[in-house]
Amino acid sequence: MSGEPRPPTTTAAPAWPARALAAALGLALLAAWEALARQSGLSALVLPAPSAVAASLWAGLRSGYFTPHVAATLSALGLGLAGGGAAGLLMGAALAESPWAERVLRPYVVLSQVTPKLALAPLFVLWLGFGIAPTALITGLICFFPLMENTLTGLQQTDPQRLRLFRMLGATRWQTLLRLKLPMALPTVLAGLRMAVVLALVGAVVGEFIGASRGLGAVIIAAQGSMDTALMFAALVLIAVIGLLLYQATLLAERLLLRPYTAVS
């Protein structure tokens, strides 16, 4: 109604000042690192200057040295995230729909997660051999739990009043899951996906430490063996860039998926 008071409109603060400050802080840290590396007398084996890291990174990119390693890491990450994410989503939905199955199976799921994955890596290499398979398996196990736990939590927090309404309307269990529970749980599920993406990259790199001859994790181990600290830092820069890009892609996908539920009519 026209006579009803309207809430005051607020204008969102521009994002560029914060981004400019973050960029300035990053440049200041790099400058301090460069000065420390040059003036402290530390060996480049201990702390290479950012300029040396940038030179090593550029040389590796220009020569194509990093290309197969980045491809191997992304392949293991993609396979592990797809397999572990799908398994986590399905397991979370199954446990949410069956309290009996949750009581029986959840202790075993938790037990599988508290076991250090790095300790399992030698066994996976023994069973599956060297290559992408053990790395993808470790990645899948690491990103499985966040999606399972968030899916289970989100589905269990369905509004009871809406749930009763669906039952009164005669909706089947499958219709209730797809049309009520999953849409309401979507923000929680996507939050689990954000965590899974970050952990998947960690899992892929950690898996490559032990069971791979290619990948950015293998580059770090090789650089350690040859005492090429600048190359080690260059690989870490690539890992950080990949992680940031994947996280931003997840945020974009989240905004697109949630747009139908947040649009103001």
VOPAGU-2260 file (C-alpha; in pm, 1 decimal, decimal comma):
REM VOPAGU-2260
SITE   aa  ch    i         X         Y         Z
SITE  MET   A    0       0,0       0,0       0,0
SITE  SER   A    1     111,2     353,9     -71,8
SITE  GLY   A    2      64,3     465,6     290,4
SITE  GLU   A    3     302,3     204,2     430,2
SITE  PRO   A    4     648,9     327,0     521,4
SITE  ARG   A    5     926,7     199,2     303,5
SITE  PRO   A    6    1262,7      94,1     439,8
SITE  PRO   A    7    1542,0     337,3     362,5
SITE  THR   A    8    1738,1     248,5      53,4
SITE  THR   A    9    2107,7     193,6      99,2
SITE  THR   A   10    2367,2     226,6    -170,2
SITE  ALA   A   11    2638,7     -35,1    -170,2
SITE  ALA   A   12    2984,8     106,3    -120,9
SITE  PRO   A   13    3206,0      84,3    -429,7
SITE  ALA   A   14    3438,5    -211,9    -429,8
SITE  TRP   A   15    3733,6     -44,6    -599,3
SITE  PRO   A   16    3881,1     128,2    -289,0
SITE  ALA   A   17    3911,7    -204,3    -107,4
SITE  ARG   A   18    4056,6    -370,8    -416,5
SITE  ALA   A   19    4304,0     -86,9    -464,1
SITE  LEU   A   20    4408,6    -113,2     -99,7
SITE  ALA   A   21    4450,9    -492,3    -133,1
SITE  ALA   A   22    4664,8    -444,0    -445,9
SITE  ALA   A   23    4874,8    -178,0    -272,6
SITE  LEU   A   24    4925,8    -405,9      27,3
SITE  GLY   A   25    5035,6    -688,7    -201,3
SITE  LEU   A   26    5284,4    -465,6    -381,6
SITE  ALA   A   27    5420,1    -339,8     -48,8
SITE  LEU   A   28    5471,3    -696,1      74,6
SITE  LEU   A   29    5649,7    -790,9    -247,8
SITE  ALA   A   30    5872,5    -482,3    -219,8
SITE  ALA   A   31    5957,1    -568,0     140,9
SITE  TRP   A   32    6033,1    -927,1      39,2
SITE  GLU   A   33    6258,7    -806,9    -243,5
SITE  ALA   A   34    6443,7    -571,3     -10,5
SITE  LEU   A   35    6484,4    -840,0     254,3
SITE  ALA   A   36    6619,7   -1091,5       3,2
SITE  ARG   A   37    6870,3    -839,8    -137,2
SITE  GLN   A   38    6984,7    -668,9     181,6
SITE  SER   A   39    6984,5    -950,1     437,2
SITE  GLY   A   40    7250,3   -1155,4     265,8
SITE  LEU   A   41    7034,2   -1468,9     272,7
SITE  SER   A   42    7119,0   -1729,7      14,4
SITE  ALA   A   43    6877,4   -1767,6    -276,3
SITE  LEU   A   44    6845,4   -2130,6    -169,0
SITE  VAL   A   45    6678,4   -2008,3     150,5
SITE  LEU   A   46    6475,3   -1710,8      26,3
SITE  PRO   A   47    6483,3   -1615,5    -342,2
SITE  ALA   A   48    6379,5   -1263,3    -432,3
SITE  PRO   A   49    6041,3   -1211,5    -602,4
SITE  SER   A   50    6229,7   -1101,4    -913,2
SITE  ALA   A   51    6408,4   -1439,7    -923,3
SITE  VAL   A   52    6078,6   -1622,4    -873,4
SITE  ALA   A   53    5918,8   -1419,7   -1152,8
SITE  ALA   A   54    6212,7   -1496,4   -1382,5
SITE  SER   A   55    6184,0   -1869,5   -1308,9
SITE  LEU   A   56    5807,6   -1858,9   -1361,5
SITE  TRP   A   57    5839,1   -1673,3   -1691,4
SITE  ALA   A   58    6111,5   -1908,9   -1815,7
SITE  GLY   A   59    5898,4   -2212,4   -1732,5
SITE  LEU   A   60    5589,8   -2067,7   -1899,6
SITE  ARG   A   61    5775,9   -1952,4   -2209,4
SITE  SER   A   62    5950,3   -2285,2   -2259,2
SITE  GLY   A   63    5632,1   -2483,4   -2195,1
SITE  TYR   A   64    5785,6   -2663,3   -1898,2
SITE  PHE   A   65    5484,4   -2600,2   -1676,5
SITE  THR   A   66    5220,6   -2691,3   -1936,4
SITE  PRO   A   67    5209,0   -3072,2   -1886,6
SITE  HIS   A   68    5236,8   -3031,7   -1509,9
SITE  VAL   A   69    4948,0   -2784,9   -1490,7
SITE  ALA   A   70    4742,8   -3013,8   -1715,6
SITE  ALA   A   71    4819,1   -3314,8   -1492,7
SITE  THR   A   72    4720,0   -3127,7   -1175,9
SITE  LEU   A   73    4397,8   -2998,0   -1332,1
SITE  SER   A   74    4310,3   -3345,6   -1460,6
SITE  ALA   A   75    4354,0   -3505,6   -1118,4
SITE  LEU   A   76    4166,2   -3218,5    -956,6
SITE  GLY   A   77    3876,9   -3244,6   -1202,4
SITE  LEU   A   78    3843,3   -3620,7   -1169,1
SITE  GLY   A   79    3866,7   -3613,4    -791,1
SITE  LEU   A   80    3626,0   -3322,4    -754,0
SITE  ALA   A   81    3371,0   -3476,5    -990,5
SITE  GLY   A   82    3384,8   -3819,2    -829,1
SITE  GLY   A   83    3414,6   -3707,1    -468,4
SITE  GLY   A   84    3164,0   -3425,5    -511,2
SITE  ALA   A   85    2901,3   -3648,1    -671,3
SITE  ALA   A   86    2954,2   -3915,5    -405,3
SITE  GLY   A   87    2928,4   -3657,1    -128,2
SITE  LEU   A   88    2610,4   -3508,1    -270,9
SITE  LEU   A   89    2444,4   -3848,4    -311,5
SITE  MET   A   90    2557,9   -3973,4      28,5
SITE  GLY   A   91    2438,1   -3657,4     201,1
SITE  ALA   A   92    2096,9   -3683,1      33,7
SITE  ALA   A   93    2068,7   -4053,1     120,2
SITE  LEU   A   94    2155,8   -3997,4     486,7
SITE  ALA   A   95    1917,1   -3702,4     510,2
SITE  GLU   A   96    1631,8   -3908,8     367,8
SITE  SER   A   97    1696,7   -4209,4     591,3
SITE  PRO   A   98    1766,1   -4144,9     961,6
SITE  TRP   A   99    1829,0   -4516,5    1005,0
SITE  ALA   A  100    2102,2   -4512,1     737,9
SITE  GLU   A  101    2252,3   -4201,3     898,8
SITE  ARG   A  102    2281,4   -4372,4    1236,5
SITE  VAL   A  103    2439,1   -4680,6    1079,4
SITE  LEU   A  104    2671,9   -4528,6     819,8
SITE  ARG   A  105    2774,2   -4188,5     951,4
SITE  PRO   A  106    3030,2   -4321,4    1204,6
SITE  TYR   A  107    3209,0   -4501,6     922,3
SITE  VAL   A  108    3203,2   -4189,6     704,6
SITE  VAL   A  109    3354,6   -3984,3     985,6
SITE  LEU   A  110    3614,8   -4255,5    1048,3
SITE  SER   A  111    3717,9   -4243,5     683,4
SITE  GLN   A  112    3772,3   -3868,4     711,2
SITE  VAL   A  113    3971,1   -3855,5    1033,9
SITE  THR   A  114    4227,0   -4094,1     881,8
SITE  PRO   A  115    4509,0   -3878,3     733,6
SITE  LYS   A  116    4494,9   -3899,6     355,8
SITE  LEU   A  117    4869,5   -3855,8     324,8
SITE  ALA   A  118    4913,6   -4174,5     527,2
SITE  LEU   A  119    4692,5   -4358,0     277,4
SITE  ALA   A  120    4880,0   -4229,6     -26,2
SITE  PRO   A  121    5151,0   -4502,4     -24,0
SITE  LEU   A  122    4876,7   -4767,0     -13,5
SITE  PHE   A  123    4696,8   -4609,9    -308,4
SITE  VAL   A  124    5022,1   -4604,6    -504,7
SITE  LEU   A  125    5078,1   -4970,2    -417,2
SITE  TRP   A  126    4725,9   -5066,0    -529,6
SITE  LEU   A  127    4685,5   -4835,0    -831,5
SITE  GLY   A  128    5042,5   -4766,5    -939,2
SITE  PHE   A  129    5201,2   -4433,8   -1015,6
SITE  GLY   A  130    5006,9   -4182,2   -1218,8
SITE  ILE   A  131    4682,9   -3990,5   -1201,0
SITE  ALA   A  132    4467,1   -4262,7   -1040,2
SITE  PRO   A  133    4599,6   -4244,1    -679,4
SITE  THR   A  134    4611,9   -3864,5    -694,5
SITE  ALA   A  135    4252,1   -3842,7    -815,0
SITE  LEU   A  136    4143,4   -4089,0    -544,7
SITE  ILE   A  137    4306,9   -3883,7    -269,2
SITE  THR   A  138    4148,8   -3568,7    -411,7
SITE  GLY   A  139    3806,4   -3731,5    -420,6
SITE  LEU   A  140    3833,2   -3850,5     -61,4
SITE  ILE   A  141    3935,0   -3504,8      57,7
SITE  CYS   A  142    3652,4   -3314,3    -115,0
SITE  PHE   A  143    3387,7   -3580,3     -40,8
SITE  PHE   A  144    3321,6   -3485,8     320,5
SITE  PRO   A  145    3244,4   -3110,2     283,9
SITE  LEU   A  146    2976,3   -3176,5      23,5
SITE  MET   A  147    2830,9   -3469,4     213,5
SITE  GLU   A  148    2816,6   -3280,7     543,9
SITE  ASN   A  149    2673,9   -2961,9     393,0
SITE  THR   A  150    2417,5   -3152,5     186,2
SITE  LEU   A  151    2306,7   -3348,3     491,1
SITE  THR   A  152    2284,5   -3034,4     704,7
SITE  GLY   A  153    2100,0   -2834,7     440,2
SITE  LEU   A  154    1842,2   -3103,9     370,4
SITE  GLN   A  155    1775,8   -3155,5     742,1
SITE  GLN   A  156    1701,5   -2785,0     790,1
SITE  THR   A  157    1395,3   -2775,4     563,7
SITE  ASP   A  158    1117,4   -2547,9     690,0
SITE  PRO   A  159     872,3   -2778,3     877,8
SITE  GLN   A  160     568,9   -2572,8     772,7
SITE  ARG   A  161     653,1   -2601,3     404,2
SITE  LEU   A  162     725,7   -2969,5     451,5
SITE  ARG   A  163     379,6   -3022,5     603,3
SITE  LEU   A  164     224,3   -2825,3     317,1
SITE  PHE   A  165     389,3   -3052,2      58,8
SITE  ARG   A  166     261,8   -3357,0     244,9
SITE  MET   A  167     -90,0   -3214,2     258,2
SITE  LEU   A  168     -76,8   -3156,8    -116,6
SITE  GLY   A  169      14,6   -3522,0    -168,3
SITE  ALA   A  170     367,6   -3465,8    -298,0
SITE  THR   A  171     578,4   -3778,3    -324,0
SITE  ARG   A  172     907,3   -3814,9    -140,5
SITE  TRP   A  173    1097,9   -3761,2    -464,5
SITE  GLN   A  174     897,9   -3447,8    -551,5
SITE  THR   A  175     950,8   -3309,5    -202,3
SITE  LEU   A  176    1326,7   -3366,3    -231,3
SITE  LEU   A  177    1363,3   -3207,5    -574,9
SITE  ARG   A  178    1116,1   -2919,7    -542,2
SITE  LEU   A  179    1146,4   -2823,2    -177,1
SITE  LYS   A  180    1441,8   -2965,3       9,2
SITE  LEU   A  181    1714,9   -2924,3    -253,1
SITE  PRO   A  182    1622,4   -2565,1    -349,6
SITE  MET   A  183    1614,3   -2464,3      18,3
SITE  ALA   A  184    1943,5   -2643,9      85,3
SITE  LEU   A  185    2116,3   -2502,8    -222,2
SITE  PRO   A  186    2307,6   -2220,4     -42,6
SITE  THR   A  187    2445,0   -2468,2     211,7
SITE  VAL   A  188    2535,1   -2720,2     -59,0
SITE  LEU   A  189    2715,3   -2453,3    -262,1
SITE  ALA   A  190    2908,6   -2343,6      46,3
SITE  GLY   A  191    3028,1   -2702,6      72,1
SITE  LEU   A  192    3124,9   -2691,5    -294,8
SITE  ARG   A  193    3341,0   -2384,8    -231,7
SITE  MET   A  194    3528,1   -2569,8      41,2
SITE  ALA   A  195    3553,2   -2882,6    -173,9
SITE  VAL   A  196    3710,6   -2690,6    -464,3
SITE  VAL   A  197    3983,8   -2546,5    -243,4
SITE  LEU   A  198    4047,3   -2878,7     -70,4
SITE  ALA   A  199    4051,3   -3059,6    -405,4
SITE  LEU   A  200    4346,7   -2852,6    -519,4
SITE  VAL   A  201    4524,9   -2924,2    -191,2
SITE  GLY   A  202    4451,4   -3294,0    -230,7
SITE  ALA   A  203    4577,1   -3302,4    -589,0
SITE  VAL   A  204    4906,8   -3135,3    -500,8
SITE  VAL   A  205    4959,2   -3347,2    -188,1
SITE  GLY   A  206    4883,2   -3663,3    -384,7
SITE  GLU   A  207    5142,5   -3564,3    -644,2
SITE  PHE   A  208    5406,0   -3540,8    -372,7
SITE  ILE   A  209    5407,7   -3919,0    -345,7
SITE  GLY   A  210    5246,9   -4089,8    -643,2
SITE  ALA   A  211    5304,1   -3880,6    -955,3
SITE  SER   A  212    5580,0   -3798,2   -1197,3
SITE  ARG   A  213    5384,0   -3505,1   -1342,2
SITE  GLY   A  214    5195,1   -3224,4   -1178,1
SITE  LEU   A  215    5279,2   -2912,0    -982,8
SITE  GLY   A  216    5329,3   -3119,3    -668,1
SITE  ALA   A  217    5585,7   -3327,8    -854,9
SITE  VAL   A  218    5753,7   -3004,9    -970,0
SITE  ILE   A  219    5788,7   -2893,5    -607,3
SITE  ILE   A  220    5946,5   -3225,8    -508,6
SITE  ALA   A  221    6182,6   -3215,1    -808,5
SITE  ALA   A  222    6277,5   -2854,3    -730,1
SITE  GLN   A  223    6348,3   -2952,1    -371,5
SITE  GLY   A  224    6573,5   -3233,6    -488,6
SITE  SER   A  225    6767,7   -3002,4    -720,9
SITE  MET   A  226    6769,8   -2721,6    -459,7
SITE  ASP   A  227    6598,8   -2484,1    -703,1
SITE  THR   A  228    6401,6   -2275,9    -453,1
SITE  ALA   A  229    6297,4   -2019,9    -713,7
SITE  LEU   A  230    6131,2   -2294,6    -919,6
SITE  MET   A  231    5958,5   -2421,0    -605,7
SITE  PHE   A  232    5814,4   -2075,4    -540,5
SITE  ALA   A  233    5714,0   -2045,1    -906,2
SITE  ALA   A  234    5512,6   -2367,0    -878,2
SITE  LEU   A  235    5350,9   -2234,1    -560,0
SITE  VAL   A  236    5252,1   -1917,3    -744,4
SITE  LEU   A  237    5084,6   -2124,4   -1014,8
SITE  ILE   A  238    4900,4   -2329,4    -751,7
SITE  ALA   A  239    4779,7   -2009,9    -583,7
SITE  VAL   A  240    4660,1   -1862,3    -914,2
SITE  ILE   A  241    4473,8   -2182,2   -1004,3
SITE  GLY   A  242    4312,0   -2188,4    -660,1
SITE  LEU   A  243    4198,2   -1827,2    -686,0
SITE  LEU   A  244    4055,7   -1878,2   -1034,6
SITE  LEU   A  245    3867,8   -2191,4    -928,1
SITE  TYR   A  246    3729,6   -2016,8    -620,5
SITE  GLN   A  247    3611,3   -1720,1    -824,9
SITE  ALA   A  248    3452,4   -1955,8   -1078,9
SITE  THR   A  249    3268,4   -2125,2    -792,8
SITE  LEU   A  250    3141,9   -1790,8    -665,2
SITE  LEU   A  251    3018,9   -1701,8   -1013,5
SITE  ALA   A  252    2840,3   -2035,8   -1048,3
SITE  GLU   A  253    2685,3   -1984,7    -704,8
SITE  ARG   A  254    2547,7   -1643,1    -801,0
SITE  LEU   A  255    2400,6   -1783,9   -1121,4
SITE  LEU   A  256    2238,5   -2079,9    -947,6
SITE  LEU   A  257    2094,6   -1873,1    -664,1
SITE  ARG   A  258    1971,4   -1588,5    -884,7
SITE  PRO   A  259    1623,3   -1741,3    -942,6
SITE  TYR   A  260    1572,7   -1765,4    -565,9
SITE  THR   A  261    1706,3   -1421,2    -476,8
SITE  ALA   A  262    1553,0   -1216,0    -757,7
SITE  VAL   A  263    1312,0    -955,7    -628,8
SITE  SER   A  264     980,9    -959,7    -811,2
